[in-house]
Structure formats: structure tokens, C-alpha cells
Amino acid sequence: MLATLPRAALRAPPLPCRRCFHLTLSHRLPRPSHSTRRESIPTRAQIPAVATRCFHTSPRSLSAAPKSHDRGPASKEDTQTDFSSMDMLSATPVPTTAIDACMNDGFALNSGLKLTNSGVLLVGGEAFAWSPWTTPHISGTGLVNAKGQLEPSGEAWGVLGLVWPKPDLLVLGTGRGIVPLSVKTRQRIAEMGIRVEVQDTRNAAAQFNLLATERGVQNVAGAMLPVGWGMGK
């Protein structure tokens, strides 16, 4: 016969209350009350360990980084842009009066002509030595009025008055910096039917080269003072 067990042995162990079970999982210790002050408080070693996981705000990478960036064999198609082929003036010859170099006391032209101790007047595809100042050396005497404006004498524009057909635009270079043109000089040039644009000599030379190549030397003229004008060089 099987031995009969007492009813006390068949009973299930008592479950802890919900509050104690929650405090055990969260590693919190219950606050001692008046009735439980004398009871022993369980240590951390007596509390069962609970599996935890760190919380991250950044998304997890679901795919691994590629080991190789090889896209296969190189393409034989010509997909790169050739900017030199987009230059519409590449086949246009450079004018012989184009300015290759601006010096303190002169200029070097594309034709090989080199002018020293003088400015240059470029009209109709021809280059003329241009010295609108009155003193033998390069200075501002006789060119700048009392208001600080550039005002050469009327004889300085004699070539523009004789040439025909006259250019549409005159690019004027005023040395190292920009010197404003006087109202009297602007009116004299406008009476000949020519527009004028004033810049420093280096920028004026670059603009003359571009416009003379694009529009032609018959439509664009240039009057350049040396870079060292007004500086005693």
C-alpha cells in the first residue's frame, strides 16, 4: 500500500504578493514600515537577477556593410563632359592686337610687338603708341583734373575721330586702379557715337581680348594706360 502523505505536504508553496514580486523584479527594496522594521531586509545577492537590455535611440543596422565597392568592369562609354568642346570661340583666331602682358611701363601684344614707356591705343586691328600725359615720364600730370577725374586733352582721341567705321565700344584702362572719367571726356567720346567702359588696366585688357575675339576688332577699341601710370614708374 502506498503511504498516504499528510495534506500539508500536498499543498503548493505560497505565492508572494503582487507588490513584493514587482519590487523584486525592479531591484527595489520595500520601504520598511512600522510593522516590518525588525524584519531582516534582503541583500542584493538574495534578489534574483533579471535580464536587462540597454536602450538605444539610434536605429539598428539591419544589413551589414558591403565588403567591396567594385561595380564591375569599367564602362567603355564616353560619359564625361569635355568642356573644351563647349568653347564656341576655340576655333576663332586670336586678334594680333590682343594684349598678352601688362607691364608697369608698357604692353606686350599677341603679334610680338612690345611697347615701353607708353600706353597703347587699339583701333581697327591696329596698335598705336598712346601717350596722353604731358611730361616725358609716366605720371598723372595733365590727365587728372582737380576733382580727381581722368580728363585727357581732345588730341588724345584724334585717332577715334578719323577712323571709319567707328567702333561701338571703347574699353579704357586707367592704370593699377579705376579712375573715374570726367563728364567732359565722356561727352566728347559719346559725340563720336562710341560707348565707353572704364576699368583698371589688367581687367580692361582681359575684357578687350574677349570682346575683340567675340565681336571683332572693328567693333571694339581699347585705350590702355600702363599699370605703373601715376606711380612714377
PyMOL commands that set and color helices and strands:
alter all, ss='L'
color gray80, all
select helices_A, chain A and resi 7-10+18-25+83-86+154-162+183-191+201-215
alter helices_A, ss='H'
color red, helices_A
select strands_A, chain A and resi 99-102+106-109+114-116+119-123+126-130+169-174+195-199+220-225
alter strands_A, ss='S'
color yellow, strands_A
deselect
rebuild
show_as cartoon
